Amino acid sequence: MIKKKISVVSPVYNESLGLTHFHSEISKIIDSLKSYSVKIYFIDDGSTDDSLIKLKNIASVDSRVEIVSLARNFGKEIATTAGLHIAEGDAIIIIDSDSQHPVELIPEFIKRWEEGSDVVIGVRTENQKEGLLKKIGSSLFYSLLNKIGVKNIIKGSTDFRIIDRSVVMEFNKLTEHSRITRALIDWLGYSRSTIEFKANPRIHGQATYSTKKLFQLAFDSFISLSFTPLYFVGYIGMIIMLLSSLMAILMLIEKYILSDFLSLNFSGTAILALLIIFLVGIILSCQGILSLYIARIYTEVQNRPLYIIKKSSRK
């Protein structure tokens, strides 16, 4: 009987203290998957601690482990993309290496995939020790995505998921540099199902996704997934133009036709200043949003490689 091949992709950045524990836990699950041939791809995203050394030690005693070391820190999204580009198999599981994603759910993910789901998404219902600010921010993020018309993003969805080979092949054709992996996978479509889970507390180290990085990720999501911000500014511009025109007309009528009936004492300079202020507001707001898209176009036109592999342990 030919076993189906499944790859596990796990990005790593400064997770030295917890890698041995994570490998031990996921190995127990893999050992129980007798009907599958499983390989683990650790993508070292330019770690500055001794994560790479720990990974090499793990690989020396586990032939199922392959290490891909990026030349520098490209960020989790690019590291995950690198893993999806390189990993082989009929399906690929993405899981964080900080042990917060419960590895015991992997058999359930595989079962759902075998039942016909091209993508099975881990949906986080609770994150232990998550701060109030992050909880509010996460809720606001998904609400705003829904408001601006991004309907294929599931609230609480994570990178913890299994993806069929057909989905991976299409994902690997996408070329944008500023990317949100989970959003791009969801954008592709395909049949999806979800599995809810409570995130485990982080055992070692600290989260590498700071509030600033999370804000940047949310910002990139809004810009890359929807043109609504661009349309919104257009609407604002039209509203400002309409209001400024009406106000100017009212001011002219009150001053010159009604002979300052309301004693507002509008001067010609005041009218001109009002018009200039509104026009400058329109120009600046439009320029601001357009500059974001111009910057994004500039990044894509540069066509730099998504990642640079310094060394791979592939045989």
Protein Blocks (a to p, Z undefined) as FASTA:
>chain_A
ZZdddddddddehillmmmmmmmmmmmmmmmmmmbccddddddehiablmlmmmmmmmmm
mmkbccdddfbdnbjklmmmmmmmmpgcjbdcdddfklmacfklmmmmmmmmmnopabdc
dddfbdghiafklmmmmmmmmmmmmmnopakbcghiafbdcddfklmmmmmmpcbfbdcf
klmmmmnnpadddddddddddfbhcdfbdfklmmmmmmmmmmmmpcklmmmmmmmmmmmm
mmmmmmmmmmmmmmmmnoomnonopafklmmmmmmmmmmmmmmmmmmmmmmmmmmmmmmm
nopafbdcfbdcbZZ
